[in-house]
Amino acid sequence: MKTNTGAKKRFTLTGTGKIKRKHAYKSHILTKKSTKRKRNLTYFGVVDKADKQNIKRLLAMK
C-alpha cells in the first residue's frame, strides 16, 4: 500500500509511537491574533486517539 503524500508532509512519528502535527490558523491574518495565541500555535500538537488509526493507515503503517 502506498503512503498518502499529503499525510507524510503533515505528520511525523515520535519515538514512542505518537503522531505529531502542526497547529492550524498560523499561516495568514496574524495581525488580529494575540502574541500569546500565535506563540502557542507554533508548538507541535499530538494527534488525538480517535484519529490515530486513520492517520496510521494513510502513512501505510499497517
CHARMM internal coordinates of N, CA and C (Angstrom, degrees):
IC EDIT
DIST 1 N 1 CA 1.4531
DIST 1 CA 1 C 1.5272
ANGL 1 N 1 CA 1 C 109.43
DIST 1 C 2 N 1.3283
ANGL 1 CA 1 C 2 N 116.43
DIHE 1 N 1 CA 1 C 2 N 138.06
DIST 2 N 2 CA 1.4583
ANGL 1 C 2 N 2 CA 119.91
DIHE 1 CA 1 C 2 N 2 CA -178.26
DIST 2 CA 2 C 1.5221
ANGL 2 N 2 CA 2 C 111.40
DIHE 1 C 2 N 2 CA 2 C -82.67
DIST 2 C 3 N 1.3207
ANGL 2 CA 2 C 3 N 115.50
DIHE 2 N 2 CA 2 C 3 N 150.43
DIST 3 N 3 CA 1.4576
ANGL 2 C 3 N 3 CA 122.04
DIHE 2 CA 2 C 3 N 3 CA 173.68
DIST 3 CA 3 C 1.5243
ANGL 3 N 3 CA 3 C 109.16
DIHE 2 C 3 N 3 CA 3 C -74.85
DIST 3 C 4 N 1.3275
ANGL 3 CA 3 C 4 N 117.29
DIHE 3 N 3 CA 3 C 4 N 138.09
DIST 4 N 4 CA 1.4560
ANGL 3 C 4 N 4 CA 122.18
DIHE 3 CA 3 C 4 N 4 CA 175.21
DIST 4 CA 4 C 1.5245
ANGL 4 N 4 CA 4 C 108.12
DIHE 3 C 4 N 4 CA 4 C -72.55
DIST 4 C 5 N 1.3375
ANGL 4 CA 4 C 5 N 117.34
DIHE 4 N 4 CA 4 C 5 N 119.94
DIST 5 N 5 CA 1.4589
ANGL 4 C 5 N 5 CA 120.23
DIHE 4 CA 4 C 5 N 5 CA -172.80
DIST 5 CA 5 C 1.5278
ANGL 5 N 5 CA 5 C 112.31
DIHE 4 C 5 N 5 CA 5 C -67.63
DIST 5 C 6 N 1.3512
ANGL 5 CA 5 C 6 N 117.35
DIHE 5 N 5 CA 5 C 6 N -30.79
DIST 6 N 6 CA 1.4639
ANGL 5 C 6 N 6 CA 119.53
DIHE 5 CA 5 C 6 N 6 CA 176.24
DIST 6 CA 6 C 1.5129
ANGL 6 N 6 CA 6 C 111.70
DIHE 5 C 6 N 6 CA 6 C -66.72
DIST 6 C 7 N 1.3293
ANGL 6 CA 6 C 7 N 116.09
DIHE 6 N 6 CA 6 C 7 N -37.48
DIST 7 N 7 CA 1.4634
ANGL 6 C 7 N 7 CA 120.43
DIHE 6 CA 6 C 7 N 7 CA -179.33
DIST 7 CA 7 C 1.5185
ANGL 7 N 7 CA 7 C 111.20
DIHE 6 C 7 N 7 CA 7 C -71.68
DIST 7 C 8 N 1.3221
ANGL 7 CA 7 C 8 N 117.78
DIHE 7 N 7 CA 7 C 8 N -38.48
DIST 8 N 8 CA 1.4667
ANGL 7 C 8 N 8 CA 118.87
DIHE 7 CA 7 C 8 N 8 CA -177.79
DIST 8 CA 8 C 1.5293
ANGL 8 N 8 CA 8 C 112.11
DIHE 7 C 8 N 8 CA 8 C -68.44
DIST 8 C 9 N 1.3382
ANGL 8 CA 8 C 9 N 117.05
DIHE 8 N 8 CA 8 C 9 N -22.83
DIST 9 N 9 CA 1.4580
ANGL 8 C 9 N 9 CA 120.52
DIHE 8 CA 8 C 9 N 9 CA 175.62
DIST 9 CA 9 C 1.5263
ANGL 9 N 9 CA 9 C 112.14
DIHE 8 C 9 N 9 CA 9 C -79.01
DIST 9 C 10 N 1.3327
ANGL 9 CA 9 C 10 N 117.37
DIHE 9 N 9 CA 9 C 10 N -23.58
DIST 10 N 10 CA 1.4559
ANGL 9 C 10 N 10 CA 121.10
DIHE 9 CA 9 C 10 N 10 CA -171.62
DIST 10 CA 10 C 1.5220
ANGL 10 N 10 CA 10 C 115.01
DIHE 9 C 10 N 10 CA 10 C -103.28
DIST 10 C 11 N 1.3202
ANGL 10 CA 10 C 11 N 118.30
DIHE 10 N 10 CA 10 C 11 N -22.03
DIST 11 N 11 CA 1.4621
ANGL 10 C 11 N 11 CA 121.26
DIHE 10 CA 10 C 11 N 11 CA -174.21
DIST 11 CA 11 C 1.5203
ANGL 11 N 11 CA 11 C 110.96
DIHE 10 C 11 N 11 CA 11 C -125.23
DIST 11 C 12 N 1.3340
ANGL 11 CA 11 C 12 N 115.25
DIHE 11 N 11 CA 11 C 12 N 144.15
DIST 12 N 12 CA 1.4642
ANGL 11 C 12 N 12 CA 120.63
DIHE 11 CA 11 C 12 N 12 CA 173.65
DIST 12 CA 12 C 1.5145
ANGL 12 N 12 CA 12 C 108.47
DIHE 11 C 12 N 12 CA 12 C -131.05
DIST 12 C 13 N 1.3048
ANGL 12 CA 12 C 13 N 115.98
DIHE 12 N 12 CA 12 C 13 N 151.92
DIST 13 N 13 CA 1.4574
ANGL 12 C 13 N 13 CA 122.40
DIHE 12 CA 12 C 13 N 13 CA -177.29
DIST 13 CA 13 C 1.5221
ANGL 13 N 13 CA 13 C 109.59
DIHE 12 C 13 N 13 CA 13 C -97.27
DIST 13 C 14 N 1.3286
ANGL 13 CA 13 C 14 N 117.00
DIHE 13 N 13 CA 13 C 14 N 137.55
DIST 14 N 14 CA 1.4569
ANGL 13 C 14 N 14 CA 121.14
DIHE 13 CA 13 C 14 N 14 CA 175.47
DIST 14 CA 14 C 1.5285
ANGL 14 N 14 CA 14 C 109.06
DIHE 13 C 14 N 14 CA 14 C -88.65
DIST 14 C 15 N 1.3067
ANGL 14 CA 14 C 15 N 116.08
DIHE 14 N 14 CA 14 C 15 N 172.15
DIST 15 N 15 CA 1.4580
ANGL 14 C 15 N 15 CA 120.94
DIHE 14 CA 14 C 15 N 15 CA -179.81
DIST 15 CA 15 C 1.5125
ANGL 15 N 15 CA 15 C 113.04
DIHE 14 C 15 N 15 CA 15 C -65.99
DIST 15 C 16 N 1.3342
ANGL 15 CA 15 C 16 N 117.37
DIHE 15 N 15 CA 15 C 16 N -26.99
DIST 16 N 16 CA 1.4633
ANGL 15 C 16 N 16 CA 120.93
DIHE 15 CA 15 C 16 N 16 CA -178.87
DIST 16 CA 16 C 1.5252
ANGL 16 N 16 CA 16 C 112.65
DIHE 15 C 16 N 16 CA 16 C -90.95
DIST 16 C 17 N 1.3438
ANGL 16 CA 16 C 17 N 117.43
DIHE 16 N 16 CA 16 C 17 N 1.78
DIST 17 N 17 CA 1.4648
ANGL 16 C 17 N 17 CA 120.47
DIHE 16 CA 16 C 17 N 17 CA 176.90
DIST 17 CA 17 C 1.5077
ANGL 17 N 17 CA 17 C 115.02
DIHE 16 C 17 N 17 CA 17 C 96.47
DIST 17 C 18 N 1.3313
ANGL 17 CA 17 C 18 N 117.77
DIHE 17 N 17 CA 17 C 18 N 2.06
DIST 18 N 18 CA 1.4628
ANGL 17 C 18 N 18 CA 120.11
DIHE 17 CA 17 C 18 N 18 CA 175.84
DIST 18 CA 18 C 1.5240
ANGL 18 N 18 CA 18 C 108.68
DIHE 17 C 18 N 18 CA 18 C -79.72
DIST 18 C 19 N 1.3356
ANGL 18 CA 18 C 19 N 115.44
DIHE 18 N 18 CA 18 C 19 N 160.94
DIST 19 N 19 CA 1.4621
ANGL 18 C 19 N 19 CA 120.66
DIHE 18 CA 18 C 19 N 19 CA -179.70
DIST 19 CA 19 C 1.5168
ANGL 19 N 19 CA 19 C 108.65
DIHE 18 C 19 N 19 CA 19 C -112.57
DIST 19 C 20 N 1.3394
ANGL 19 CA 19 C 20 N 115.49
DIHE 19 N 19 CA 19 C 20 N 122.50
DIST 20 N 20 CA 1.4559
ANGL 19 C 20 N 20 CA 121.18
DIHE 19 CA 19 C 20 N 20 CA 179.84
DIST 20 CA 20 C 1.5186
ANGL 20 N 20 CA 20 C 109.70
DIHE 19 C 20 N 20 CA 20 C -90.21
DIST 20 C 21 N 1.3481
ANGL 20 CA 20 C 21 N 115.37
DIHE 20 N 20 CA 20 C 21 N 150.20
DIST 21 N 21 CA 1.4565
ANGL 20 C 21 N 21 CA 121.60
DIHE 20 CA 20 C 21 N 21 CA 177.90
DIST 21 CA 21 C 1.5157
ANGL 21 N 21 CA 21 C 108.97
DIHE 20 C 21 N 21 CA 21 C -144.41
DIST 21 C 22 N 1.3249
ANGL 21 CA 21 C 22 N 116.06
DIHE 21 N 21 CA 21 C 22 N 159.43
DIST 22 N 22 CA 1.4563
ANGL 21 C 22 N 22 CA 121.44
DIHE 21 CA 21 C 22 N 22 CA 174.54
DIST 22 CA 22 C 1.5161
ANGL 22 N 22 CA 22 C 109.03
DIHE 21 C 22 N 22 CA 22 C -89.71
DIST 22 C 23 N 1.3324
ANGL 22 CA 22 C 23 N 116.46
DIHE 22 N 22 CA 22 C 23 N 153.83
DIST 23 N 23 CA 1.4530
ANGL 22 C 23 N 23 CA 120.79
DIHE 22 CA 22 C 23 N 23 CA 175.86
DIST 23 CA 23 C 1.5267
ANGL 23 N 23 CA 23 C 110.56
DIHE 22 C 23 N 23 CA 23 C -78.92
DIST 23 C 24 N 1.3114
ANGL 23 CA 23 C 24 N 115.67
DIHE 23 N 23 CA 23 C 24 N 151.16
DIST 24 N 24 CA 1.4620
ANGL 23 C 24 N 24 CA 121.65
DIHE 23 CA 23 C 24 N 24 CA 176.76
DIST 24 CA 24 C 1.5371
ANGL 24 N 24 CA 24 C 109.67
DIHE 23 C 24 N 24 CA 24 C -85.32
DIST 24 C 25 N 1.3112
ANGL 24 CA 24 C 25 N 116.19
DIHE 24 N 24 CA 24 C 25 N 174.69
DIST 25 N 25 CA 1.4807
ANGL 24 C 25 N 25 CA 124.13
DIHE 24 CA 24 C 25 N 25 CA 174.94
DIST 25 CA 25 C 1.5254
ANGL 25 N 25 CA 25 C 113.06
DIHE 24 C 25 N 25 CA 25 C 67.22
DIST 25 C 26 N 1.3235
ANGL 25 CA 25 C 26 N 118.36
DIHE 25 N 25 CA 25 C 26 N 33.02
DIST 26 N 26 CA 1.4621
ANGL 25 C 26 N 26 CA 121.21
DIHE 25 CA 25 C 26 N 26 CA 179.75
DIST 26 CA 26 C 1.5333
ANGL 26 N 26 CA 26 C 110.83
DIHE 25 C 26 N 26 CA 26 C -120.51
DIST 26 C 27 N 1.3454
ANGL 26 CA 26 C 27 N 118.41
DIHE 26 N 26 CA 26 C 27 N 10.79
DIST 27 N 27 CA 1.4600
ANGL 26 C 27 N 27 CA 119.09
DIHE 26 CA 26 C 27 N 27 CA -171.65
DIST 27 CA 27 C 1.5302
ANGL 27 N 27 CA 27 C 113.97
DIHE 26 C 27 N 27 CA 27 C -99.54
DIST 27 C 28 N 1.3168
ANGL 27 CA 27 C 28 N 118.97
DIHE 27 N 27 CA 27 C 28 N -35.75
DIST 28 N 28 CA 1.4725
ANGL 27 C 28 N 28 CA 119.83
DIHE 27 CA 27 C 28 N 28 CA -178.71
DIST 28 CA 28 C 1.5240
ANGL 28 N 28 CA 28 C 109.22
DIHE 27 C 28 N 28 CA 28 C -154.45
DIST 28 C 29 N 1.3372
ANGL 28 CA 28 C 29 N 115.50
DIHE 28 N 28 CA 28 C 29 N 174.32
DIST 29 N 29 CA 1.4726
ANGL 28 C 29 N 29 CA 123.86
DIHE 28 CA 28 C 29 N 29 CA -173.38
DIST 29 CA 29 C 1.5348
ANGL 29 N 29 CA 29 C 109.54
DIHE 28 C 29 N 29 CA 29 C 53.64
DIST 29 C 30 N 1.3281
ANGL 29 CA 29 C 30 N 115.25
DIHE 29 N 29 CA 29 C 30 N 54.29
DIST 30 N 30 CA 1.4552
ANGL 29 C 30 N 30 CA 120.17
DIHE 29 CA 29 C 30 N 30 CA -175.83
DIST 30 CA 30 C 1.5246
ANGL 30 N 30 CA 30 C 112.81
DIHE 29 C 30 N 30 CA 30 C -92.18
DIST 30 C 31 N 1.3277
ANGL 30 CA 30 C 31 N 117.50
DIHE 30 N 30 CA 30 C 31 N -8.92
DIST 31 N 31 CA 1.4609
ANGL 30 C 31 N 31 CA 119.48
DIHE 30 CA 30 C 31 N 31 CA -175.22
DIST 31 CA 31 C 1.5211
ANGL 31 N 31 CA 31 C 112.36
DIHE 30 C 31 N 31 CA 31 C -69.41
DIST 31 C 32 N 1.3242
ANGL 31 CA 31 C 32 N 117.65
DIHE 31 N 31 CA 31 C 32 N -33.73
DIST 32 N 32 CA 1.4603
ANGL 31 C 32 N 32 CA 119.78
DIHE 31 CA 31 C 32 N 32 CA -178.13
DIST 32 CA 32 C 1.5265
ANGL 32 N 32 CA 32 C 113.05
DIHE 31 C 32 N 32 CA 32 C -85.25
DIST 32 C 33 N 1.3188
ANGL 32 CA 32 C 33 N 117.90
DIHE 32 N 32 CA 32 C 33 N -7.61
DIST 33 N 33 CA 1.4639
ANGL 32 C 33 N 33 CA 121.24
DIHE 32 CA 32 C 33 N 33 CA -179.82
DIST 33 CA 33 C 1.5270
ANGL 33 N 33 CA 33 C 109.46
DIHE 32 C 33 N 33 CA 33 C -90.94
DIST 33 C 34 N 1.3071
ANGL 33 CA 33 C 34 N 115.35
DIHE 33 N 33 CA 33 C 34 N 142.65
DIST 34 N 34 CA 1.4567
ANGL 33 C 34 N 34 CA 119.58
DIHE 33 CA 33 C 34 N 34 CA -177.65
DIST 34 CA 34 C 1.5337
ANGL 34 N 34 CA 34 C 110.31
DIHE 33 C 34 N 34 CA 34 C -72.27
DIST 34 C 35 N 1.3272
ANGL 34 CA 34 C 35 N 115.06
DIHE 34 N 34 CA 34 C 35 N 159.07
DIST 35 N 35 CA 1.4566
ANGL 34 C 35 N 35 CA 120.65
DIHE 34 CA 34 C 35 N 35 CA 179.76
DIST 35 CA 35 C 1.5222
ANGL 35 N 35 CA 35 C 111.01
DIHE 34 C 35 N 35 CA 35 C -61.61
DIST 35 C 36 N 1.3137
ANGL 35 CA 35 C 36 N 116.83
DIHE 35 N 35 CA 35 C 36 N -39.70
DIST 36 N 36 CA 1.4675
ANGL 35 C 36 N 36 CA 121.12
DIHE 35 CA 35 C 36 N 36 CA 179.20
DIST 36 CA 36 C 1.5257
ANGL 36 N 36 CA 36 C 111.24
DIHE 35 C 36 N 36 CA 36 C -62.92
DIST 36 C 37 N 1.3312
ANGL 36 CA 36 C 37 N 114.86
DIHE 36 N 36 CA 36 C 37 N -42.69
DIST 37 N 37 CA 1.4713
ANGL 36 C 37 N 37 CA 119.62
DIHE 36 CA 36 C 37 N 37 CA -179.62
DIST 37 CA 37 C 1.5289
ANGL 37 N 37 CA 37 C 111.21
DIHE 36 C 37 N 37 CA 37 C -64.55
DIST 37 C 38 N 1.3411
ANGL 37 CA 37 C 38 N 116.56
DIHE 37 N 37 CA 37 C 38 N -43.12
DIST 38 N 38 CA 1.4584
ANGL 37 C 38 N 38 CA 120.69
DIHE 37 CA 37 C 38 N 38 CA 179.68
DIST 38 CA 38 C 1.5257
ANGL 38 N 38 CA 38 C 111.08
DIHE 37 C 38 N 38 CA 38 C -66.28
DIST 38 C 39 N 1.3208
ANGL 38 CA 38 C 39 N 116.14
DIHE 38 N 38 CA 38 C 39 N -38.79
DIST 39 N 39 CA 1.4702
ANGL 38 C 39 N 39 CA 120.52
DIHE 38 CA 38 C 39 N 39 CA 179.38
DIST 39 CA 39 C 1.5295
ANGL 39 N 39 CA 39 C 110.71
DIHE 38 C 39 N 39 CA 39 C -64.14
DIST 39 C 40 N 1.3316
ANGL 39 CA 39 C 40 N 116.79
DIHE 39 N 39 CA 39 C 40 N -42.78
DIST 40 N 40 CA 1.4576
ANGL 39 C 40 N 40 CA 119.97
DIHE 39 CA 39 C 40 N 40 CA -179.32
DIST 40 CA 40 C 1.5297
ANGL 40 N 40 CA 40 C 112.12
DIHE 39 C 40 N 40 CA 40 C -70.31
DIST 40 C 41 N 1.3204
ANGL 40 CA 40 C 41 N 118.51
DIHE 40 N 40 CA 40 C 41 N -25.15
DIST 41 N 41 CA 1.4593
ANGL 40 C 41 N 41 CA 121.46
DIHE 40 CA 40 C 41 N 41 CA 176.08
DIST 41 CA 41 C 1.5286
ANGL 41 N 41 CA 41 C 112.09
DIHE 40 C 41 N 41 CA 41 C -75.25
DIST 41 C 42 N 1.3368
ANGL 41 CA 41 C 42 N 116.91
DIHE 41 N 41 CA 41 C 42 N -15.72
DIST 42 N 42 CA 1.4596
ANGL 41 C 42 N 42 CA 120.91
DIHE 41 CA 41 C 42 N 42 CA -179.24
DIST 42 CA 42 C 1.5214
ANGL 42 N 42 CA 42 C 111.75
DIHE 41 C 42 N 42 CA 42 C -68.86
DIST 42 C 43 N 1.3307
ANGL 42 CA 42 C 43 N 116.92
DIHE 42 N 42 CA 42 C 43 N -36.02
DIST 43 N 43 CA 1.4531
ANGL 42 C 43 N 43 CA 120.70
DIHE 42 CA 42 C 43 N 43 CA -173.77
DIST 43 CA 43 C 1.5202
ANGL 43 N 43 CA 43 C 111.79
DIHE 42 C 43 N 43 CA 43 C -74.07
DIST 43 C 44 N 1.3220
ANGL 43 CA 43 C 44 N 115.37
DIHE 43 N 43 CA 43 C 44 N 157.69
DIST 44 N 44 CA 1.4572
ANGL 43 C 44 N 44 CA 121.15
DIHE 43 CA 43 C 44 N 44 CA 177.82
DIST 44 CA 44 C 1.5175
ANGL 44 N 44 CA 44 C 110.35
DIHE 43 C 44 N 44 CA 44 C -75.08
DIST 44 C 45 N 1.3156
ANGL 44 CA 44 C 45 N 116.19
DIHE 44 N 44 CA 44 C 45 N 149.96
DIST 45 N 45 CA 1.4526
ANGL 44 C 45 N 45 CA 122.62
DIHE 44 CA 44 C 45 N 45 CA 172.85
DIST 45 CA 45 C 1.5171
ANGL 45 N 45 CA 45 C 108.83
DIHE 44 C 45 N 45 CA 45 C -113.15
DIST 45 C 46 N 1.3133
ANGL 45 CA 45 C 46 N 116.35
DIHE 45 N 45 CA 45 C 46 N 171.62
DIST 46 N 46 CA 1.4612
ANGL 45 C 46 N 46 CA 121.70
DIHE 45 CA 45 C 46 N 46 CA 177.95
DIST 46 CA 46 C 1.5240
ANGL 46 N 46 CA 46 C 107.94
DIHE 45 C 46 N 46 CA 46 C -112.00
DIST 46 C 47 N 1.3107
ANGL 46 CA 46 C 47 N 116.05
DIHE 46 N 46 CA 46 C 47 N 138.27
DIST 47 N 47 CA 1.4661
ANGL 46 C 47 N 47 CA 121.39
DIHE 46 CA 46 C 47 N 47 CA -179.48
DIST 47 CA 47 C 1.5217
ANGL 47 N 47 CA 47 C 109.43
DIHE 46 C 47 N 47 CA 47 C -66.58
DIST 47 C 48 N 1.3186
ANGL 47 CA 47 C 48 N 116.40
DIHE 47 N 47 CA 47 C 48 N 139.96
DIST 48 N 48 CA 1.4526
ANGL 47 C 48 N 48 CA 122.23
DIHE 47 CA 47 C 48 N 48 CA -179.11
DIST 48 CA 48 C 1.5258
ANGL 48 N 48 CA 48 C 111.03
DIHE 47 C 48 N 48 CA 48 C -68.31
DIST 48 C 49 N 1.3248
ANGL 48 CA 48 C 49 N 114.94
DIHE 48 N 48 CA 48 C 49 N 153.77
DIST 49 N 49 CA 1.4629
ANGL 48 C 49 N 49 CA 121.64
DIHE 48 CA 48 C 49 N 49 CA -178.21
DIST 49 CA 49 C 1.5294
ANGL 49 N 49 CA 49 C 111.88
DIHE 48 C 49 N 49 CA 49 C -58.24
DIST 49 C 50 N 1.3419
ANGL 49 CA 49 C 50 N 117.02
DIHE 49 N 49 CA 49 C 50 N -34.61
DIST 50 N 50 CA 1.4658
ANGL 49 C 50 N 50 CA 121.13
DIHE 49 CA 49 C 50 N 50 CA -178.39
DIST 50 CA 50 C 1.5253
ANGL 50 N 50 CA 50 C 112.19
DIHE 49 C 50 N 50 CA 50 C -66.83
DIST 50 C 51 N 1.3276
ANGL 50 CA 50 C 51 N 117.96
DIHE 50 N 50 CA 50 C 51 N -29.18
DIST 51 N 51 CA 1.4681
ANGL 50 C 51 N 51 CA 121.87
DIHE 50 CA 50 C 51 N 51 CA -177.33
DIST 51 CA 51 C 1.5224
ANGL 51 N 51 CA 51 C 113.15
DIHE 50 C 51 N 51 CA 51 C -97.20
DIST 51 C 52 N 1.3063
ANGL 51 CA 51 C 52 N 116.76
DIHE 51 N 51 CA 51 C 52 N -10.63
DIST 52 N 52 CA 1.4650
ANGL 51 C 52 N 52 CA 121.38
DIHE 51 CA 51 C 52 N 52 CA -171.29
DIST 52 CA 52 C 1.5309
ANGL 52 N 52 CA 52 C 112.54
DIHE 51 C 52 N 52 CA 52 C -60.21
DIST 52 C 53 N 1.3234
ANGL 52 CA 52 C 53 N 117.75
DIHE 52 N 52 CA 52 C 53 N -43.30
DIST 53 N 53 CA 1.4653
ANGL 52 C 53 N 53 CA 120.99
DIHE 52 CA 52 C 53 N 53 CA -176.57
DIST 53 CA 53 C 1.5274
ANGL 53 N 53 CA 53 C 111.49
DIHE 52 C 53 N 53 CA 53 C -65.59
DIST 53 C 54 N 1.3385
ANGL 53 CA 53 C 54 N 117.09
DIHE 53 N 53 CA 53 C 54 N -41.08
DIST 54 N 54 CA 1.4655
ANGL 53 C 54 N 54 CA 120.05
DIHE 53 CA 53 C 54 N 54 CA 179.03
DIST 54 CA 54 C 1.5174
ANGL 54 N 54 CA 54 C 111.88
DIHE 53 C 54 N 54 CA 54 C -65.03
DIST 54 C 55 N 1.3181
ANGL 54 CA 54 C 55 N 117.42
DIHE 54 N 54 CA 54 C 55 N -39.64
DIST 55 N 55 CA 1.4594
ANGL 54 C 55 N 55 CA 120.75
DIHE 54 CA 54 C 55 N 55 CA -179.34
DIST 55 CA 55 C 1.5191
ANGL 55 N 55 CA 55 C 110.50
DIHE 54 C 55 N 55 CA 55 C -70.31
DIST 55 C 56 N 1.3242
ANGL 55 CA 55 C 56 N 117.35
DIHE 55 N 55 CA 55 C 56 N -37.96
DIST 56 N 56 CA 1.4641
ANGL 55 C 56 N 56 CA 119.61
DIHE 55 CA 55 C 56 N 56 CA 176.16
DIST 56 CA 56 C 1.5238
ANGL 56 N 56 CA 56 C 110.73
DIHE 55 C 56 N 56 CA 56 C -62.17
DIST 56 C 57 N 1.3315
ANGL 56 CA 56 C 57 N 116.70
DIHE 56 N 56 CA 56 C 57 N -35.04
DIST 57 N 57 CA 1.4666
ANGL 56 C 57 N 57 CA 120.08
DIHE 56 CA 56 C 57 N 57 CA 177.56
DIST 57 CA 57 C 1.5279
ANGL 57 N 57 CA 57 C 110.01
DIHE 56 C 57 N 57 CA 57 C -67.45
DIST 57 C 58 N 1.3373
ANGL 57 CA 57 C 58 N 117.37
DIHE 57 N 57 CA 57 C 58 N -40.54
DIST 58 N 58 CA 1.4612
ANGL 57 C 58 N 58 CA 120.70
DIHE 57 CA 57 C 58 N 58 CA 177.98
DIST 58 CA 58 C 1.5248
ANGL 58 N 58 CA 58 C 111.66
DIHE 57 C 58 N 58 CA 58 C -64.51
DIST 58 C 59 N 1.3334
ANGL 58 CA 58 C 59 N 115.94
DIHE 58 N 58 CA 58 C 59 N -33.42
DIST 59 N 59 CA 1.4631
ANGL 58 C 59 N 59 CA 120.87
DIHE 58 CA 58 C 59 N 59 CA 179.27
DIST 59 CA 59 C 1.5248
ANGL 59 N 59 CA 59 C 111.88
DIHE 58 C 59 N 59 CA 59 C -84.86
DIST 59 C 60 N 1.3175
ANGL 59 CA 59 C 60 N 117.62
DIHE 59 N 59 CA 59 C 60 N 5.21
DIST 60 N 60 CA 1.4719
ANGL 59 C 60 N 60 CA 124.32
DIHE 59 CA 59 C 60 N 60 CA 177.99
DIST 60 CA 60 C 1.5198
ANGL 60 N 60 CA 60 C 111.03
DIHE 59 C 60 N 60 CA 60 C 55.78
DIST 60 C 61 N 1.3294
ANGL 60 CA 60 C 61 N 115.77
DIHE 60 N 60 CA 60 C 61 N 48.22
DIST 61 N 61 CA 1.4492
ANGL 60 C 61 N 61 CA 120.55
DIHE 60 CA 60 C 61 N 61 CA -178.81
DIST 61 CA 61 C 1.5233
ANGL 61 N 61 CA 61 C 112.15
DIHE 60 C 61 N 61 CA 61 C -101.07
DIST 61 C 62 N 1.2984
ANGL 61 CA 61 C 62 N 118.45
DIHE 61 N 61 CA 61 C 62 N 9.84
DIST 62 N 62 CA 1.4699
ANGL 61 C 62 N 62 CA 124.71
DIHE 61 CA 61 C 62 N 62 CA 177.61
DIST 62 CA 62 C 1.4960
ANGL 62 N 62 CA 62 C 109.28
DIHE 61 C 62 N 62 CA 62 C 145.41
END
COOR INIT
IC SEED 1 N 1 CA 1 C
IC BUILD
